Amino acid sequence: MTKKVSPSIDEWLKQAKADSRALQEGMFLVHNGVVRQTPKAKVRQGLDDGSSVKGMEFAYDAVKVDAAIAETYKMEGIFYVKVWLNEGQLDVGDDIMYVLIGGDIRPHVVDALQFLVGKIKTECVDEIEQKL
């Protein structure tokens, strides 16, 4: 698998604002996850083995991602959801994912973004850090 070319967030926002549901939306949030040099175990659990990340092998289950998106659309006040996931061998600094959520008010959009990114990270992807 070869990594993909990242999408244009400007284009995504233009598409979202042209959508038939756009008149109900008062907010859009974008998440851009990238490969970081600091290992996940250090950032999340404070475990420092002295290593650094040089890259990552990344894959995802499209059916699970689609199901997570469908669940997000059922959340109160959410009218627009778009997800892009990379794949293959990624380097530090490469984009892992983009998520765009459009909804009526800030609390609904923030909750939906937290929900969807969390679900993708915990249930839909396989990430294998490669360390130095």
C-alpha positions in Angstrom: 0.0 0.0 0.0 1.2 3.4 -0.9 0.3 6.4 1.2 -2.4 8.7 -0.3 -2.3 12.4 -1.2 -4.0 14.5 1.5 -7.3 16.2 0.7 -7.8 20.0 0.5 -9.7 21.2 3.6 -10.6 24.3 1.7 -12.3 22.1 -0.9 -14.0 20.0 1.8 -15.4 23.2 3.4 -16.7 24.5 0.1 -18.4 21.1 -0.5 -19.9 21.1 3.0 -21.2 24.6 2.7 -22.8 23.8 -0.7 -24.6 20.8 0.8 -28.4 20.9 1.1 -28.2 20.7 4.9 -25.7 23.6 5.2 -28.4 26.1 6.2 -28.9 24.2 9.4 -25.2 24.3 10.3 -23.6 26.9 12.5 -20.2 25.3 13.0 -17.6 23.1 11.3 -14.7 21.4 13.1 -11.7 19.7 11.4 -9.4 17.1 13.0 -6.1 16.5 11.3 -4.1 13.6 12.9 -0.5 13.3 11.9 2.4 10.9 12.6 4.3 12.3 15.6 7.9 11.5 16.6 6.9 10.8 20.2 5.7 7.2 20.8 2.0 6.7 21.8 3.0 5.0 25.1 4.9 8.1 26.2 2.2 10.5 25.3 -0.8 8.5 26.6 0.7 6.6 29.5 3.9 8.5 30.3 6.1 5.4 29.5 9.4 6.6 28.2 11.7 3.8 26.8 14.0 6.4 25.2 12.8 5.6 21.6 11.4 7.9 19.0 9.0 7.1 16.1 10.5 7.1 12.6 7.3 6.0 10.9 4.1 4.0 11.0 2.3 1.3 9.1 -1.3 2.3 8.9 -4.4 0.5 7.7 -8.2 0.7 8.3 -11.4 -1.2 8.0 -13.6 0.8 5.6 -16.8 -1.0 6.7 -16.2 -0.1 10.3 -15.4 3.5 9.4 -18.7 3.8 7.4 -20.6 2.4 10.4 -18.9 4.9 12.7 -19.9 7.7 10.3 -23.5 6.5 10.2 -23.5 6.5 14.1 -22.2 10.0 14.1 -25.0 11.2 11.8 -27.5 10.0 14.4 -26.1 12.4 17.0 -28.1 15.5 17.9 -27.5 18.5 15.6 -25.0 16.8 13.2 -25.7 17.3 9.5 -22.3 16.8 7.8 -19.6 14.2 8.2 -16.6 13.6 6.0 -13.6 11.3 6.8 -10.3 10.6 4.9 -7.8 8.1 6.1 -4.4 7.5 4.8 -2.9 4.0 4.4 0.4 2.2 4.0 3.9 3.3 5.2 3.7 6.8 6.7 6.6 9.0 7.9 6.7 11.4 10.8 4.7 14.5 9.8 2.5 12.6 7.3 -1.2 13.0 7.6 -3.0 10.0 9.2 -6.6 11.3 9.0 -8.9 14.2 8.4 -12.3 14.4 9.9 -14.8 17.2 9.2 -18.0 17.6 11.2 -20.7 20.1 10.6 -23.6 20.8 13.0 -25.9 23.2 14.5 -24.1 24.3 17.7 -20.6 24.0 19.2 -21.4 21.4 22.0 -23.0 19.0 19.4 -20.1 19.4 17.0 -17.4 19.1 19.6 -19.1 15.9 21.0 -19.5 14.4 17.6 -15.8 15.1 16.6 -14.6 13.5 19.9 -16.9 10.5 19.4 -16.0 9.8 15.8 -12.2 10.3 16.1 -12.2 8.2 19.2 -14.2 5.4 17.6 -12.0 5.4 14.5 -8.8 5.3 16.6 -10.1 2.5 18.9 -12.2 0.3 16.6 -11.4 1.0 12.9 -7.6 1.3 12.4 -4.4 -0.6 12.8 -1.3 1.5 13.6 2.1 0.0 14.0 4.7 2.5 15.2 8.3 1.9 13.9 10.8 3.2 16.3 14.4 4.3 16.2 
